[in-house]
Amino acid sequence: MINVPSTIKIALRALRVNKMRSMLTMLGIIIGVGAVITMLAVGTGAQRRISEQISSIGSNLIIILPGSTTTGGVRMGAGTQPTLSLGDAEAIQKECPAVMHVGPVLNGVGQVIYGSQNWSTAVVGTTPSMLNVRDWGLSEGRPFTNDEVRSGAKVCLIGQTVVDNLFGSANPIGQSIRIKKVPFTIIGILEPKGQSPNGQDQDDTIYVPVTTAQRQLFGTTFPGMVRTIMVKAKDAEQLYAAEKQITELLRQRHRIGPRQDNDFTVRNLTQTLQAAEQSSKVMTLLLGAIASVSLLVGGIGIMNIMLVSVTERTREIGIRMAVGARTWDIRLQFLIEALIMSLIGGIFGIILGVSGSELLSMFAGWPTIVSTMSVISAFSFSGIVGIFFGFYPAYKASLLDPIEALRYE
C-alpha cells in the first residue's frame, strides 16, 4: 500500500534541498496564473461596462430612420430625406400590437443660458413616452404631460451634465433657462445614464415637448415632421413581429407601391447592441486563452526541471527501490513534487493576478473585475498542468532499473 504522507514528506524535502531551482520553476506558473486572472479581469470589466451601457440605452429597442435623398445619382444615406411625422408615431402606438411604447424625436443642438452661465447641449423634442422607451427615470421633479405636448408648453427636463455646468450645487427645479433665446421652465432632472456604447454622454441633453421643438426651436420641413422614431417592443420575442408590423404600417401610410423601395429604415437596435456584447465576451475568452499559453510554458519548465531532477537523483531512486519502494511509490513522489510546485505557484499567481488587476484599474483607468470563477479556473488549471507535465518525468523515474540506478555516479 502506498504511504502518501511519507511520500509527500519526501517530495517536500527534495524541493527544500533545491530552493532556488524550485522557485525559478514555479515562476512560470506564477506568471501564467497571474496573467490569466489579470486578462480575464480586464475582459470581464470591459464586458460589464458594455452591458451597463447597453442597459442605459434601453431594452427591446427599434429605431426608425427617415429615407434618403438622391442627388445626381448619388444616394446620400438614411436620414437625409424627412419622411417621418408625429402621425406615424401615433399610428404605430395604436395599430402595432407588438409595440409597447413609441417616442418620436426632433433633435438638434442649442445654446442654453442660465444667468451668466451658458452651455451647448443636445436638445431633444419628444413625448412623455420617451422616458418609458429609454427606461429613463427622473431623480427630481416630474415629466411633462401629453397636454403640455399638445399645447406646446415651454417646459423641459435636463440631464445631470447640464445641471453640473449651469447650476453647480443649486437646485434647478422651477428655474428658467433660455434655449436658443426661448425661455423654458425646468420641471424635472433626468437620472444619470453615463456614456452610451458609442462614447457619447447621455446626460448632456435636454428634453422638451416635441411640438415646442417644432414651433419654437428647430422648425419643420412639413407639419408634424420628426427626425427619428424610437420604439420599445413588448418583449424580446416580439422584436421581429414589431419590425414587420411597423414596416407594413408605414408603407401603407406613405403610400408606397409593391415594387417601390421604403422611404424609411427600421433597425433593430437591441440586436446590434447585443452583437457588441457578444463580441466583448469572445474577446474576454480570447484574452484568457492567450494568457493560458504562459501556463503551458510554465508546465514545460516544470517537466524540464523534473527530468533534470530524475537524472540527478538516479542513485537515490535506486536506493529507495532497493529497500522496497515500488513503481507507484517512485511515480507518486515525482508527481507530488510537480503538483506542489504548480499549486504553490498558483497561490502566488493568484496574488499577482489580483494585485495586477487592481493596479491596472488604479493607474491605467481600465475597468477590471476579478471573478471567483476566473481564480478557481486558473488555480485548477495550474494543478492540471503540474500533473500533466510531471507525469512523464515521474513515469521515467519509475522505470529505472534498481541495479543500474545504484551503479549511477
QUIURHU-V203486 format. One record per backbone hydrogen bond with DSSP energy under -0.5 kcal/mol. CO is the residue of the C=O (numbers start at 0). NH is the residue of the N-H. E is the energy in kcal/mol with one decimal. If there is no record, write none. Layout:
co: {CO;CO}
nh: {NH;NH}
e: {E;E}
//
This chain:
co: {1;2;3;4;5;6;7;8;9;10;11;12;13;15;17;18;19;20;21;22;23;24;24;25;26;27;28;29;30;31;32;33;34;35;36;37;38;39;40;40;41;42;43;44;45;46;47;48;49;50;51;52;53;53;59;60;60;61;62;62;63;64;65;66;66;66;68;69;70;72;73;76;80;80;83;84;85;86;87;88;89;90;91;94;95;97;100;102;104;104;105;107;109;109;110;111;112;113;116;118;118;120;121;121;122;122;123;123;124;125;126;127;128;128;129;130;131;134;136;139;144;145;146;147;147;148;152;153;154;155;155;156;157;158;159;160;161;162;162;166;169;171;174;176;176;177;177;178;180;181;183;184;184;185;186;187;188;188;193;195;199;199;200;202;202;202;203;204;205;206;207;208;209;210;211;211;212;212;212;221;223;225;226;227;228;229;230;230;231;231;234;235;237;238;239;240;241;242;243;244;245;246;247;248;249;250;251;254;256;262;264;264;266;266;267;268;269;270;271;272;273;274;275;276;277;278;279;280;281;282;283;284;285;286;287;288;289;289;290;290;291;292;293;294;295;296;297;298;299;300;301;302;303;304;305;306;307;308;310;312;313;314;315;316;317;318;319;320;325;326;327;328;329;330;331;332;333;334;335;336;337;338;339;340;341;342;343;344;345;346;347;348;349;350;351;352;353;354;355;356;357;358;358;359;359;359;368;370;371;372;373;374;375;376;377;378;379;380;381;382;383;384;385;386;387;388;389;390;391;392;393;394;395;396;400;401;402;403;404}
nh: {3;6;7;8;9;10;11;12;13;14;15;16;17;18;21;22;23;24;25;26;27;27;28;29;30;31;32;33;34;35;36;37;38;39;40;41;42;43;44;368;45;46;47;48;49;50;51;52;53;54;55;56;56;57;232;268;269;230;64;266;228;264;78;78;79;80;75;71;73;74;70;79;66;82;225;88;89;90;91;92;93;94;95;96;98;233;231;229;226;227;124;122;111;120;179;118;177;116;113;111;120;109;123;205;107;124;125;207;105;209;129;130;131;132;133;135;134;136;190;188;148;149;150;151;152;151;154;184;208;186;187;206;189;162;163;164;165;166;167;169;171;174;185;178;183;112;179;181;182;178;176;155;186;173;141;157;138;139;201;198;195;201;203;160;161;204;121;158;123;156;125;212;213;214;215;216;216;217;218;224;85;83;65;104;63;102;61;232;99;100;237;238;241;242;243;244;245;246;247;248;249;250;251;252;253;255;254;256;259;66;64;266;62;268;271;272;273;274;275;276;277;278;279;280;281;282;283;284;285;286;287;288;289;290;291;292;292;293;293;294;295;296;297;298;299;300;301;302;303;304;305;306;307;308;309;310;311;312;313;316;317;318;319;320;321;322;324;323;329;330;331;332;333;334;335;336;337;338;339;340;341;342;343;344;345;346;347;348;349;350;351;352;353;354;355;356;357;358;359;360;361;362;363;363;364;365;370;374;375;376;377;378;379;380;381;382;383;384;385;386;387;388;389;390;391;392;393;394;395;396;397;398;398;399;404;405;406;407;407}
e: {-1.2;-2.1;-2.6;-2.1;-2.1;-2.3;-2.7;-2.4;-2.2;-1.8;-2.2;-1.7;-1.0;-0.8;-2.4;-2.7;-2.5;-2.1;-2.2;-1.1;-0.6;-0.7;-0.6;-2.7;-2.7;-2.3;-3.0;-2.5;-2.6;-2.4;-2.5;-2.3;-2.8;-2.5;-2.0;-2.3;-2.6;-2.9;-2.2;-1.9;-2.3;-2.3;-2.6;-2.2;-2.4;-2.4;-2.4;-2.2;-2.6;-2.5;-1.9;-1.2;-0.5;-1.3;-2.7;-0.6;-1.7;-3.4;-0.6;-2.8;-1.8;-2.7;-1.4;-1.1;-0.6;-2.3;-3.0;-0.5;-1.7;-0.6;-2.6;-1.4;-0.6;-0.5;-1.8;-1.6;-2.5;-2.3;-2.4;-2.0;-1.8;-3.0;-1.4;-0.7;-1.7;-2.4;-2.8;-2.7;-2.2;-1.8;-2.5;-3.3;-0.5;-2.2;-2.1;-2.5;-2.4;-2.6;-2.8;-3.2;-0.5;-2.5;-0.5;-1.9;-2.0;-0.6;-0.6;-2.7;-2.2;-2.3;-1.9;-1.3;-0.6;-2.2;-2.6;-2.9;-0.5;-0.6;-2.5;-2.3;-1.6;-2.6;-2.2;-0.7;-2.7;-0.6;-1.4;-2.4;-0.7;-2.5;-0.9;-3.1;-2.5;-1.9;-2.6;-1.9;-2.0;-2.7;-1.3;-2.2;-0.6;-2.5;-2.7;-0.5;-3.4;-2.3;-0.6;-1.8;-0.5;-2.9;-2.7;-2.0;-0.5;-2.9;-2.5;-2.0;-2.3;-1.2;-2.0;-2.4;-2.5;-0.9;-1.2;-0.7;-1.0;-1.6;-1.2;-2.6;-3.4;-2.6;-2.5;-2.0;-2.1;-2.4;-3.0;-0.8;-0.8;-3.0;-1.0;-1.9;-2.2;-0.5;-0.8;-2.8;-3.0;-3.4;-2.6;-0.6;-2.9;-1.5;-1.3;-1.2;-2.6;-2.4;-2.3;-2.6;-2.7;-2.5;-2.4;-2.3;-2.7;-2.1;-1.7;-2.6;-2.5;-2.6;-1.1;-0.5;-1.4;-1.3;-3.0;-0.6;-2.6;-1.2;-1.5;-2.2;-2.6;-2.0;-1.5;-2.0;-2.5;-2.1;-1.7;-1.8;-2.3;-2.2;-2.1;-2.2;-2.3;-2.6;-2.2;-2.4;-2.6;-2.4;-1.7;-0.8;-0.9;-0.5;-1.0;-0.6;-1.7;-2.1;-2.0;-2.2;-2.1;-1.9;-1.9;-2.2;-2.4;-2.3;-2.6;-2.2;-2.0;-2.5;-2.4;-1.9;-2.5;-2.1;-1.1;-2.6;-2.3;-2.3;-2.3;-2.4;-2.1;-1.7;-2.9;-1.3;-1.9;-2.4;-2.7;-1.9;-1.8;-2.1;-2.7;-1.9;-2.2;-2.6;-2.9;-2.1;-2.0;-2.7;-2.7;-2.2;-2.3;-2.2;-2.2;-2.3;-2.2;-1.8;-2.4;-3.0;-2.7;-2.3;-2.8;-2.2;-2.1;-2.4;-2.4;-2.3;-2.2;-3.0;-0.6;-1.5;-0.8;-1.2;-0.8;-1.6;-2.6;-2.7;-2.4;-2.4;-2.7;-2.5;-1.9;-1.7;-2.3;-2.6;-2.1;-2.1;-2.9;-2.8;-1.3;-1.0;-0.6;-0.5;-1.9;-3.1;-2.9;-2.4;-2.1;-0.9;-0.5;-1.3;-2.8;-2.2;-1.4;-0.7;-0.6}
//
